[in-house]
Amino acid sequence: MESEQWRYDELSEEIEAMCISKAEEFRLLGYEYVTGKDIWDCISRNYVKEGRPPLHKLVNDIYSLKSGSYMNYLTIAAYRGLN
């Protein structure tokens, strides 16, 4: 049986939907200005050195992101002048 190779281009809409879903979760917790792009920027910073992760790791990273980790990312980005 041949394993199916997922391409990130084909999954970009699904990945974007996951990030939007996570941003909506954060908005329910009171973080009003979080967007899907913000979630992606936070998650994808980990892939700069290691390259594209397996799909299961990417999905896990998005859905397991905690608000505290996101706030740490924003704080460090602000100190570095990235935001």
C-alpha positions in Angstrom: 0.0 0.0 0.0 1.4 3.3 -1.1 1.5 6.0 1.6 -0.1 9.3 0.6 2.3 12.3 0.7 0.6 15.5 2.0 1.8 18.7 0.4 1.7 21.9 2.5 0.3 23.8 -0.4 -2.7 21.6 -0.6 -3.2 21.9 3.2 -2.7 25.6 3.5 -6.4 26.3 3.8 -6.8 23.7 6.5 -3.7 25.0 8.4 -5.1 28.5 8.2 -8.5 27.3 9.5 -6.7 25.6 12.5 -4.9 28.9 13.3 -8.1 30.9 13.0 -9.8 28.4 15.3 -7.1 28.8 17.9 -7.3 32.6 17.6 -11.1 32.3 18.2 -10.3 30.2 21.3 -8.0 32.9 22.6 -10.6 35.6 22.0 -13.0 33.6 24.1 -10.4 33.8 26.9 -10.2 37.6 26.6 -7.4 38.1 24.1 -9.4 40.2 21.8 -6.9 41.1 19.0 -5.4 37.7 18.2 -5.6 36.7 14.6 -4.9 33.4 12.7 -1.8 35.0 11.3 -0.6 35.9 14.8 -1.0 32.2 15.8 0.9 31.1 12.7 3.7 33.6 13.3 4.0 32.3 16.9 4.0 28.6 15.9 6.2 28.9 12.8 9.1 30.6 14.6 10.0 27.1 15.9 10.4 25.8 12.3 13.1 28.3 11.2 16.0 26.1 12.2 14.4 22.6 11.8 12.5 23.2 8.6 9.0 21.9 7.9 7.8 19.6 10.6 5.7 16.5 10.0 2.0 17.3 9.6 1.0 15.7 13.0 3.6 17.9 14.8 2.3 21.0 13.1 -1.3 20.2 14.0 -0.3 19.4 17.6 1.7 22.6 17.9 -1.3 24.7 16.8 -3.9 23.1 19.0 -1.7 22.7 22.1 -0.5 26.4 22.1 -1.3 27.9 25.5 -2.1 31.5 26.0 0.9 31.9 28.3 3.3 30.7 25.6 1.6 33.0 23.1 2.0 36.0 25.5 5.7 35.1 26.1 6.2 35.1 22.3 4.6 38.6 22.0 6.7 39.9 24.9 9.9 38.7 23.4 8.9 39.9 19.9 8.2 43.4 21.4 11.6 43.5 23.1 13.2 42.5 19.8 11.1 45.0 17.8 9.5 42.4 15.7 5.9 43.7 16.3 
